[in-house]
Amino acid sequence: MKIDELRDLLKDKRVIEEINRHLWLESQKAGYSIGIERATDEWLKLYAEGWMKYHLPEKYNAVQAKKRKGQIRSKRDEKIKKAVSRSKK
């Protein structure tokens, strides 16, 4: 999933709580505050997809369907480009 798609999760209080927990744990490990920006980016990259899959399965499935549709479209576009380049030769 793209970070932009996951940023919508930041509107959910439960996600903010998870990010704060991540901030605290990682800061304890590091021995200094890692900062909210780093904690947010790390949490989104590492845990957001799994969190969404568990807590918001409908939204997760919709995003996955959109992603698959985009992959199918890009494969189709590649085939068309190859066919056009072959016909130009």
Gaussian input, Z-matrix of N, CA and C with variables (Angstrom, degrees):
# hf/3-21g

backbone

0 1
 N
 C     1     B1
 C     2     B2     1     A1
 N     3     B3     2     A2     1     D1
 C     4     B4     3     A3     2     D2
 C     5     B5     4     A4     3     D3
 N     6     B6     5     A5     4     D4
 C     7     B7     6     A6     5     D5
 C     8     B8     7     A7     6     D6
 N     9     B9     8     A8     7     D7
 C    10    B10     9     A9     8     D8
 C    11    B11    10    A10     9     D9
 N    12    B12    11    A11    10    D10
 C    13    B13    12    A12    11    D11
 C    14    B14    13    A13    12    D12
 N    15    B15    14    A14    13    D13
 C    16    B16    15    A15    14    D14
 C    17    B17    16    A16    15    D15
 N    18    B18    17    A17    16    D16
 C    19    B19    18    A18    17    D17
 C    20    B20    19    A19    18    D18
 N    21    B21    20    A20    19    D19
 C    22    B22    21    A21    20    D20
 C    23    B23    22    A22    21    D21
 N    24    B24    23    A23    22    D22
 C    25    B25    24    A24    23    D23
 C    26    B26    25    A25    24    D24
 N    27    B27    26    A26    25    D25
 C    28    B28    27    A27    26    D26
 C    29    B29    28    A28    27    D27
 N    30    B30    29    A29    28    D28
 C    31    B31    30    A30    29    D29
 C    32    B32    31    A31    30    D30
 N    33    B33    32    A32    31    D31
 C    34    B34    33    A33    32    D32
 C    35    B35    34    A34    33    D33
 N    36    B36    35    A35    34    D34
 C    37    B37    36    A36    35    D35
 C    38    B38    37    A37    36    D36
 N    39    B39    38    A38    37    D37
 C    40    B40    39    A39    38    D38
 C    41    B41    40    A40    39    D39
 N    42    B42    41    A41    40    D40
 C    43    B43    42    A42    41    D41
 C    44    B44    43    A43    42    D42
 N    45    B45    44    A44    43    D43
 C    46    B46    45    A45    44    D44
 C    47    B47    46    A46    45    D45
 N    48    B48    47    A47    46    D46
 C    49    B49    48    A48    47    D47
 C    50    B50    49    A49    48    D48
 N    51    B51    50    A50    49    D49
 C    52    B52    51    A51    50    D50
 C    53    B53    52    A52    51    D51
 N    54    B54    53    A53    52    D52
 C    55    B55    54    A54    53    D53
 C    56    B56    55    A55    54    D54
 N    57    B57    56    A56    55    D55
 C    58    B58    57    A57    56    D56
 C    59    B59    58    A58    57    D57
 N    60    B60    59    A59    58    D58
 C    61    B61    60    A60    59    D59
 C    62    B62    61    A61    60    D60
 N    63    B63    62    A62    61    D61
 C    64    B64    63    A63    62    D62
 C    65    B65    64    A64    63    D63
 N    66    B66    65    A65    64    D64
 C    67    B67    66    A66    65    D65
 C    68    B68    67    A67    66    D66
 N    69    B69    68    A68    67    D67
 C    70    B70    69    A69    68    D68
 C    71    B71    70    A70    69    D69
 N    72    B72    71    A71    70    D70
 C    73    B73    72    A72    71    D71
 C    74    B74    73    A73    72    D72
 N    75    B75    74    A74    73    D73
 C    76    B76    75    A75    74    D74
 C    77    B77    76    A76    75    D75
 N    78    B78    77    A77    76    D76
 C    79    B79    78    A78    77    D77
 C    80    B80    79    A79    78    D78
 N    81    B81    80    A80    79    D79
 C    82    B82    81    A81    80    D80
 C    83    B83    82    A82    81    D81
 N    84    B84    83    A83    82    D82
 C    85    B85    84    A84    83    D83
 C    86    B86    85    A85    84    D84
 N    87    B87    86    A86    85    D85
 C    88    B88    87    A87    86    D86
 C    89    B89    88    A88    87    D87
 N    90    B90    89    A89    88    D88
 C    91    B91    90    A90    89    D89
 C    92    B92    91    A91    90    D90
 N    93    B93    92    A92    91    D91
 C    94    B94    93    A93    92    D92
 C    95    B95    94    A94    93    D93
 N    96    B96    95    A95    94    D94
 C    97    B97    96    A96    95    D95
 C    98    B98    97    A97    96    D96
 N    99    B99    98    A98    97    D97
 C   100   B100    99    A99    98    D98
 C   101   B101   100   A100    99    D99
 N   102   B102   101   A101   100   D100
 C   103   B103   102   A102   101   D101
 C   104   B104   103   A103   102   D102
 N   105   B105   104   A104   103   D103
 C   106   B106   105   A105   104   D104
 C   107   B107   106   A106   105   D105
 N   108   B108   107   A107   106   D106
 C   109   B109   108   A108   107   D107
 C   110   B110   109   A109   108   D108
 N   111   B111   110   A110   109   D109
 C   112   B112   111   A111   110   D110
 C   113   B113   112   A112   111   D111
 N   114   B114   113   A113   112   D112
 C   115   B115   114   A114   113   D113
 C   116   B116   115   A115   114   D114
 N   117   B117   116   A116   115   D115
 C   118   B118   117   A117   116   D116
 C   119   B119   118   A118   117   D117
 N   120   B120   119   A119   118   D118
 C   121   B121   120   A120   119   D119
 C   122   B122   121   A121   120   D120
 N   123   B123   122   A122   121   D121
 C   124   B124   123   A123   122   D122
 C   125   B125   124   A124   123   D123
 N   126   B126   125   A125   124   D124
 C   127   B127   126   A126   125   D125
 C   128   B128   127   A127   126   D126
 N   129   B129   128   A128   127   D127
 C   130   B130   129   A129   128   D128
 C   131   B131   130   A130   129   D129
 N   132   B132   131   A131   130   D130
 C   133   B133   132   A132   131   D131
 C   134   B134   133   A133   132   D132
 N   135   B135   134   A134   133   D133
 C   136   B136   135   A135   134   D134
 C   137   B137   136   A136   135   D135
 N   138   B138   137   A137   136   D136
 C   139   B139   138   A138   137   D137
 C   140   B140   139   A139   138   D138
 N   141   B141   140   A140   139   D139
 C   142   B142   141   A141   140   D140
 C   143   B143   142   A142   141   D141
 N   144   B144   143   A143   142   D142
 C   145   B145   144   A144   143   D143
 C   146   B146   145   A145   144   D144
 N   147   B147   146   A146   145   D145
 C   148   B148   147   A147   146   D146
 C   149   B149   148   A148   147   D147
 N   150   B150   149   A149   148   D148
 C   151   B151   150   A150   149   D149
 C   152   B152   151   A151   150   D150
 N   153   B153   152   A152   151   D151
 C   154   B154   153   A153   152   D152
 C   155   B155   154   A154   153   D153
 N   156   B156   155   A155   154   D154
 C   157   B157   156   A156   155   D155
 C   158   B158   157   A157   156   D156
 N   159   B159   158   A158   157   D157
 C   160   B160   159   A159   158   D158
 C   161   B161   160   A160   159   D159
 N   162   B162   161   A161   160   D160
 C   163   B163   162   A162   161   D161
 C   164   B164   163   A163   162   D162
 N   165   B165   164   A164   163   D163
 C   166   B166   165   A165   164   D164
 C   167   B167   166   A166   165   D165
 N   168   B168   167   A167   166   D166
 C   169   B169   168   A168   167   D167
 C   170   B170   169   A169   168   D168
 N   171   B171   170   A170   169   D169
 C   172   B172   171   A171   170   D170
 C   173   B173   172   A172   171   D171
 N   174   B174   173   A173   172   D172
 C   175   B175   174   A174   173   D173
 C   176   B176   175   A175   174   D174
 N   177   B177   176   A176   175   D175
 C   178   B178   177   A177   176   D176
 C   179   B179   178   A178   177   D177
 N   180   B180   179   A179   178   D178
 C   181   B181   180   A180   179   D179
 C   182   B182   181   A181   180   D180
 N   183   B183   182   A182   181   D181
 C   184   B184   183   A183   182   D182
 C   185   B185   184   A184   183   D183
 N   186   B186   185   A185   184   D184
 C   187   B187   186   A186   185   D185
 C   188   B188   187   A187   186   D186
 N   189   B189   188   A188   187   D187
 C   190   B190   189   A189   188   D188
 C   191   B191   190   A190   189   D189
 N   192   B192   191   A191   190   D190
 C   193   B193   192   A192   191   D191
 C   194   B194   193   A193   192   D192
 N   195   B195   194   A194   193   D193
 C   196   B196   195   A195   194   D194
 C   197   B197   196   A196   195   D195
 N   198   B198   197   A197   196   D196
 C   199   B199   198   A198   197   D197
 C   200   B200   199   A199   198   D198
 N   201   B201   200   A200   199   D199
 C   202   B202   201   A201   200   D200
 C   203   B203   202   A202   201   D201
 N   204   B204   203   A203   202   D202
 C   205   B205   204   A204   203   D203
 C   206   B206   205   A205   204   D204
 N   207   B207   206   A206   205   D205
 C   208   B208   207   A207   206   D206
 C   209   B209   208   A208   207   D207
 N   210   B210   209   A209   208   D208
 C   211   B211   210   A210   209   D209
 C   212   B212   211   A211   210   D210
 N   213   B213   212   A212   211   D211
 C   214   B214   213   A213   212   D212
 C   215   B215   214   A214   213   D213
 N   216   B216   215   A215   214   D214
 C   217   B217   216   A216   215   D215
 C   218   B218   217   A217   216   D216
 N   219   B219   218   A218   217   D217
 C   220   B220   219   A219   218   D218
 C   221   B221   220   A220   219   D219
 N   222   B222   221   A221   220   D220
 C   223   B223   222   A222   221   D221
 C   224   B224   223   A223   222   D222
 N   225   B225   224   A224   223   D223
 C   226   B226   225   A225   224   D224
 C   227   B227   226   A226   225   D225
 N   228   B228   227   A227   226   D226
 C   229   B229   228   A228   227   D227
 C   230   B230   229   A229   228   D228
 N   231   B231   230   A230   229   D229
 C   232   B232   231   A231   230   D230
 C   233   B233   232   A232   231   D231
 N   234   B234   233   A233   232   D232
 C   235   B235   234   A234   233   D233
 C   236   B236   235   A235   234   D234
 N   237   B237   236   A236   235   D235
 C   238   B238   237   A237   236   D236
 C   239   B239   238   A238   237   D237
 N   240   B240   239   A239   238   D238
 C   241   B241   240   A240   239   D239
 C   242   B242   241   A241   240   D240
 N   243   B243   242   A242   241   D241
 C   244   B244   243   A243   242   D242
 C   245   B245   244   A244   243   D243
 N   246   B246   245   A245   244   D244
 C   247   B247   246   A246   245   D245
 C   248   B248   247   A247   246   D246
 N   249   B249   248   A248   247   D247
 C   250   B250   249   A249   248   D248
 C   251   B251   250   A250   249   D249
 N   252   B252   251   A251   250   D250
 C   253   B253   252   A252   251   D251
 C   254   B254   253   A253   252   D252
 N   255   B255   254   A254   253   D253
 C   256   B256   255   A255   254   D254
 C   257   B257   256   A256   255   D255
 N   258   B258   257   A257   256   D256
 C   259   B259   258   A258   257   D257
 C   260   B260   259   A259   258   D258
 N   261   B261   260   A260   259   D259
 C   262   B262   261   A261   260   D260
 C   263   B263   262   A262   261   D261
 N   264   B264   263   A263   262   D262
 C   265   B265   264   A264   263   D263
 C   266   B266   265   A265   264   D264

   B1=1.4455
   B2=1.5184
   B3=1.3068
   B4=1.4602
   B5=1.5198
   B6=1.3168
   B7=1.4676
   B8=1.5275
   B9=1.3392
   B10=1.4667
   B11=1.5280
   B12=1.3395
   B13=1.4623
   B14=1.5270
   B15=1.3225
   B16=1.4606
   B17=1.5237
   B18=1.3188
   B19=1.4677
   B20=1.5312
   B21=1.3310
   B22=1.4693
   B23=1.5253
   B24=1.3158
   B25=1.4625
   B26=1.5183
   B27=1.3242
   B28=1.4627
   B29=1.5288
   B30=1.3119
   B31=1.4661
   B32=1.5328
   B33=1.3237
   B34=1.4643
   B35=1.5326
   B36=1.3358
   B37=1.4721
   B38=1.5207
   B39=1.3304
   B40=1.4674
   B41=1.5193
   B42=1.3166
   B43=1.4615
   B44=1.5269
   B45=1.3095
   B46=1.4650
   B47=1.5289
   B48=1.3316
   B49=1.4568
   B50=1.5269
   B51=1.3205
   B52=1.4690
   B53=1.5294
   B54=1.3196
   B55=1.4649
   B56=1.5250
   B57=1.3214
   B58=1.4658
   B59=1.5245
   B60=1.3227
   B61=1.4632
   B62=1.5379
   B63=1.3251
   B64=1.4648
   B65=1.5354
   B66=1.3218
   B67=1.4611
   B68=1.5224
   B69=1.3189
   B70=1.4564
   B71=1.5284
   B72=1.3432
   B73=1.4711
   B74=1.5241
   B75=1.3152
   B76=1.4585
   B77=1.5236
   B78=1.3157
   B79=1.4638
   B80=1.5229
   B81=1.3273
   B82=1.4576
   B83=1.5280
   B84=1.3256
   B85=1.4680
   B86=1.5265
   B87=1.3450
   B88=1.4618
   B89=1.5281
   B90=1.3095
   B91=1.4530
   B92=1.5143
   B93=1.3198
   B94=1.4639
   B95=1.5239
   B96=1.3216
   B97=1.4598
   B98=1.5234
   B99=1.3271
   B100=1.4622
   B101=1.5232
   B102=1.3161
   B103=1.4648
   B104=1.5129
   B105=1.3089
   B106=1.4637
   B107=1.5274
   B108=1.3331
   B109=1.4699
   B110=1.5231
   B111=1.3299
   B112=1.4674
   B113=1.5287
   B114=1.3286
   B115=1.4600
   B116=1.5300
   B117=1.3199
   B118=1.4726
   B119=1.5200
   B120=1.3224
   B121=1.4710
   B122=1.5246
   B123=1.3361
   B124=1.4697
   B125=1.5213
   B126=1.3371
   B127=1.4561
   B128=1.5223
   B129=1.3277
   B130=1.4649
   B131=1.5245
   B132=1.3108
   B133=1.4677
   B134=1.5254
   B135=1.3318
   B136=1.4592
   B137=1.5330
   B138=1.3270
   B139=1.4554
   B140=1.5250
   B141=1.3070
   B142=1.4704
   B143=1.5232
   B144=1.3155
   B145=1.4598
   B146=1.5286
   B147=1.3153
   B148=1.4608
   B149=1.5139
   B150=1.3328
   B151=1.4579
   B152=1.5208
   B153=1.3248
   B154=1.4620
   B155=1.5316
   B156=1.3067
   B157=1.4576
   B158=1.5253
   B159=1.3174
   B160=1.4624
   B161=1.5274
   B162=1.3339
   B163=1.4669
   B164=1.5270
   B165=1.3128
   B166=1.4693
   B167=1.5285
   B168=1.3255
   B169=1.4678
   B170=1.5290
   B171=1.3408
   B172=1.4692
   B173=1.5290
   B174=1.3233
   B175=1.4609
   B176=1.5264
   B177=1.3195
   B178=1.4645
   B179=1.5269
   B180=1.3384
   B181=1.4652
   B182=1.5199
   B183=1.3182
   B184=1.4624
   B185=1.5251
   B186=1.3270
   B187=1.4641
   B188=1.5231
   B189=1.3236
   B190=1.4646
   B191=1.5289
   B192=1.3222
   B193=1.4667
   B194=1.5237
   B195=1.3260
   B196=1.4642
   B197=1.5260
   B198=1.3154
   B199=1.4599
   B200=1.5336
   B201=1.3490
   B202=1.4646
   B203=1.5248
   B204=1.3114
   B205=1.4618
   B206=1.5307
   B207=1.3240
   B208=1.4614
   B209=1.5170
   B210=1.3372
   B211=1.4596
   B212=1.5135
   B213=1.3217
   B214=1.4623
   B215=1.5218
   B216=1.3374
   B217=1.4504
   B218=1.5354
   B219=1.3283
   B220=1.4659
   B221=1.5310
   B222=1.3374
   B223=1.4652
   B224=1.5223
   B225=1.3304
   B226=1.4648
   B227=1.5328
   B228=1.3262
   B229=1.4584
   B230=1.5191
   B231=1.3361
   B232=1.4688
   B233=1.5233
   B234=1.3326
   B235=1.4637
   B236=1.5227
   B237=1.3154
   B238=1.4649
   B239=1.5228
   B240=1.3226
   B241=1.4631
   B242=1.5189
   B243=1.3327
   B244=1.4672
   B245=1.5259
   B246=1.3304
   B247=1.4654
   B248=1.5194
   B249=1.3257
   B250=1.4623
   B251=1.5226
   B252=1.3161
   B253=1.4715
   B254=1.5184
   B255=1.3311
   B256=1.4632
   B257=1.5243
   B258=1.3278
   B259=1.4617
   B260=1.5320
   B261=1.3294
   B262=1.4596
   B263=1.5201
   B264=1.3204
   B265=1.4844
   B266=1.4788
   A1=109.55
   A2=114.61
   A3=119.81
   A4=110.18
   A5=115.06
   A6=121.24
   A7=109.78
   A8=117.73
   A9=120.47
   A10=111.52
   A11=116.54
   A12=120.15
   A13=110.50
   A14=115.85
   A15=120.19
   A16=112.89
   A17=117.15
   A18=120.17
   A19=112.02
   A20=117.24
   A21=120.03
   A22=111.41
   A23=116.76
   A24=120.65
   A25=112.20
   A26=117.09
   A27=120.56
   A28=112.83
   A29=116.95
   A30=121.03
   A31=111.41
   A32=116.68
   A33=122.21
   A34=109.73
   A35=116.36
   A36=121.28
   A37=111.82
   A38=116.33
   A39=119.72
   A40=111.07
   A41=116.30
   A42=120.73
   A43=109.83
   A44=116.95
   A45=120.65
   A46=109.71
   A47=117.57
   A48=120.98
   A49=111.41
   A50=116.33
   A51=120.55
   A52=110.94
   A53=116.58
   A54=120.58
   A55=109.92
   A56=117.60
   A57=120.61
   A58=111.35
   A59=116.86
   A60=121.10
   A61=109.56
   A62=115.81
   A63=120.96
   A64=110.14
   A65=116.30
   A66=121.41
   A67=110.58
   A68=115.96
   A69=120.10
   A70=111.37
   A71=116.33
   A72=120.03
   A73=112.18
   A74=116.34
   A75=119.43
   A76=111.94
   A77=117.23
   A78=121.07
   A79=109.94
   A80=117.49
   A81=120.98
   A82=110.91
   A83=116.46
   A84=120.68
   A85=110.88
   A86=115.94
   A87=120.95
   A88=112.30
   A89=117.47
   A90=121.23
   A91=113.14
   A92=116.62
   A93=122.94
   A94=107.77
   A95=116.57
   A96=120.41
   A97=110.03
   A98=115.73
   A99=119.24
   A100=111.64
   A101=117.59
   A102=121.76
   A103=112.33
   A104=115.11
   A105=121.13
   A106=112.17
   A107=117.97
   A108=120.21
   A109=110.56
   A110=115.76
   A111=120.26
   A112=110.24
   A113=116.62
   A114=120.21
   A115=110.73
   A116=116.74
   A117=120.88
   A118=111.04
   A119=116.37
   A120=119.77
   A121=111.45
   A122=116.39
   A123=120.00
   A124=110.76
   A125=116.71
   A126=119.56
   A127=110.77
   A128=116.55
   A129=119.52
   A130=111.19
   A131=117.22
   A132=120.61
   A133=112.02
   A134=117.02
   A135=121.05
   A136=114.83
   A137=116.94
   A138=119.35
   A139=116.21
   A140=118.67
   A141=120.87
   A142=112.65
   A143=117.46
   A144=119.49
   A145=110.72
   A146=117.39
   A147=120.82
   A148=111.88
   A149=116.37
   A150=120.57
   A151=110.25
   A152=115.63
   A153=120.52
   A154=110.39
   A155=116.27
   A156=120.33
   A157=111.15
   A158=117.33
   A159=121.67
   A160=112.68
   A161=116.94
   A162=121.18
   A163=114.19
   A164=117.93
   A165=122.05
   A166=110.06
   A167=118.43
   A168=119.82
   A169=114.39
   A170=117.47
   A171=119.19
   A172=110.66
   A173=115.55
   A174=120.14
   A175=110.27
   A176=116.73
   A177=121.34
   A178=110.65
   A179=116.25
   A180=120.05
   A181=111.93
   A182=117.25
   A183=120.52
   A184=110.98
   A185=116.55
   A186=120.82
   A187=109.94
   A188=117.06
   A189=120.82
   A190=110.66
   A191=117.23
   A192=120.66
   A193=110.28
   A194=116.38
   A195=120.93
   A196=110.26
   A197=116.17
   A198=121.48
   A199=110.91
   A200=116.55
   A201=120.31
   A202=110.87
   A203=116.68
   A204=120.99
   A205=109.67
   A206=116.56
   A207=120.96
   A208=112.07
   A209=117.21
   A210=120.79
   A211=110.68
   A212=116.79
   A213=120.94
   A214=109.63
   A215=116.37
   A216=121.04
   A217=110.63
   A218=117.36
   A219=119.82
   A220=110.62
   A221=118.35
   A222=120.76
   A223=110.54
   A224=115.41
   A225=120.24
   A226=109.83
   A227=117.28
   A228=121.40
   A229=111.48
   A230=117.25
   A231=120.75
   A232=110.58
   A233=116.54
   A234=120.46
   A235=110.65
   A236=116.70
   A237=120.90
   A238=110.07
   A239=117.95
   A240=121.60
   A241=111.16
   A242=116.75
   A243=120.41
   A244=110.69
   A245=116.12
   A246=120.12
   A247=110.51
   A248=116.97
   A249=120.86
   A250=110.32
   A251=117.06
   A252=119.31
   A253=111.14
   A254=118.61
   A255=121.38
   A256=110.12
   A257=117.49
   A258=119.96
   A259=111.65
   A260=117.95
   A261=121.65
   A262=111.69
   A263=117.30
   A264=121.05
   A265=112.30
   D1=149.18
   D2=178.44
   D3=-83.61
   D4=148.85
   D5=179.93
   D6=-57.75
   D7=-39.66
   D8=-178.77
   D9=-59.11
   D10=-38.62
   D11=179.35
   D12=-67.83
   D13=-33.37
   D14=-176.59
   D15=-81.25
   D16=-20.47
   D17=-178.14
   D18=-61.42
   D19=-25.61
   D20=176.79
   D21=-61.64
   D22=-24.88
   D23=179.03
   D24=-63.86
   D25=-22.42
   D26=-176.63
   D27=-66.04
   D28=-9.69
   D29=177.26
   D30=-81.76
   D31=-11.86
   D32=-177.88
   D33=-91.76
   D34=126.29
   D35=-178.31
   D36=-60.03
   D37=-34.04
   D38=-179.17
   D39=-64.66
   D40=-35.49
   D41=178.64
   D42=-68.58
   D43=-42.46
   D44=178.60
   D45=-60.32
   D46=-40.60
   D47=176.85
   D48=-61.82
   D49=-41.32
   D50=178.61
   D51=-64.88
   D52=-40.79
   D53=179.24
   D54=-65.68
   D55=-41.57
   D56=177.45
   D57=-63.32
   D58=-37.80
   D59=176.69
   D60=-64.61
   D61=-43.48
   D62=178.07
   D63=-62.08
   D64=-43.17
   D65=177.76
   D66=-57.43
   D67=-47.63
   D68=-177.83
   D69=-64.04
   D70=-48.13
   D71=-178.14
   D72=-62.43
   D73=-47.29
   D74=-177.72
   D75=-69.60
   D76=-32.45
   D77=176.22
   D78=-67.54
   D79=-38.88
   D80=176.81
   D81=-62.95
   D82=-41.82
   D83=179.00
   D84=-64.43
   D85=-42.38
   D86=-176.22
   D87=-76.64
   D88=-26.15
   D89=-177.45
   D90=87.51
   D91=6.93
   D92=177.07
   D93=-156.30
   D94=163.02
   D95=179.89
   D96=-70.48
   D97=125.10
   D98=179.36
   D99=-80.99
   D100=-12.90
   D101=178.76
   D102=91.07
   D103=147.21
   D104=-176.27
   D105=-67.29
   D106=-33.43
   D107=-179.57
   D108=-64.45
   D109=-47.98
   D110=179.71
   D111=-64.20
   D112=-43.45
   D113=179.99
   D114=-61.46
   D115=-41.53
   D116=178.89
   D117=-64.07
   D118=-48.67
   D119=179.96
   D120=-60.82
   D121=-44.95
   D122=179.61
   D123=-62.00
   D124=-46.34
   D125=-177.52
   D126=-63.16
   D127=-42.67
   D128=179.06
   D129=-62.07
   D130=-42.14
   D131=-179.12
   D132=-70.20
   D133=-40.81
   D134=-171.38
   D135=-90.69
   D136=-37.15
   D137=-167.71
   D138=-123.06
   D139=-16.48
   D140=-171.61
   D141=-62.26
   D142=-42.14
   D143=-177.46
   D144=-63.15
   D145=-44.87
   D146=177.91
   D147=-65.14
   D148=-40.14
   D149=178.20
   D150=-61.69
   D151=-44.99
   D152=-179.24
   D153=-64.42
   D154=-41.21
   D155=-179.81
   D156=-60.88
   D157=-37.96
   D158=-178.85
   D159=-80.66
   D160=-45.92
   D161=-172.66
   D162=-91.43
   D163=-28.13
   D164=-178.38
   D165=-131.45
   D166=63.81
   D167=-174.17
   D168=-60.55
   D169=-33.28
   D170=-179.66
   D171=-65.59
   D172=-45.22
   D173=179.88
   D174=-66.60
   D175=-41.01
   D176=178.37
   D177=-59.41
   D178=-47.17
   D179=179.61
   D180=-63.56
   D181=-36.69
   D182=178.57
   D183=-65.34
   D184=-42.43
   D185=178.94
   D186=-65.45
   D187=-41.45
   D188=179.35
   D189=-64.55
   D190=-40.96
   D191=178.80
   D192=-63.18
   D193=-41.98
   D194=178.03
   D195=-63.19
   D196=-40.02
   D197=179.15
   D198=-64.06
   D199=-45.11
   D200=178.67
   D201=-63.28
   D202=-39.51
   D203=179.99
   D204=-62.88
   D205=-41.02
   D206=177.63
   D207=-65.06
   D208=-37.00
   D209=178.97
   D210=-67.55
   D211=-40.50
   D212=178.34
   D213=-63.42
   D214=-43.05
   D215=-179.82
   D216=-63.26
   D217=-41.75
   D218=-178.17
   D219=-68.79
   D220=-35.38
   D221=176.21
   D222=-64.98
   D223=-41.37
   D224=178.95
   D225=-63.50
   D226=-42.25
   D227=178.66
   D228=-62.97
   D229=-38.35
   D230=177.66
   D231=-62.78
   D232=-43.27
   D233=179.53
   D234=-62.11
   D235=-40.77
   D236=179.56
   D237=-64.98
   D238=-44.11
   D239=179.04
   D240=-60.70
   D241=-42.08
   D242=178.80
   D243=-63.89
   D244=-43.02
   D245=-179.64
   D246=-63.71
   D247=-41.07
   D248=179.87
   D249=-66.27
   D250=-43.07
   D251=-179.54
   D252=-66.31
   D253=-34.59
   D254=177.44
   D255=-68.42
   D256=-37.66
   D257=-177.51
   D258=-72.34
   D259=-23.70
   D260=178.82
   D261=-76.12
   D262=-19.61
   D263=-177.17
   D264=-79.39

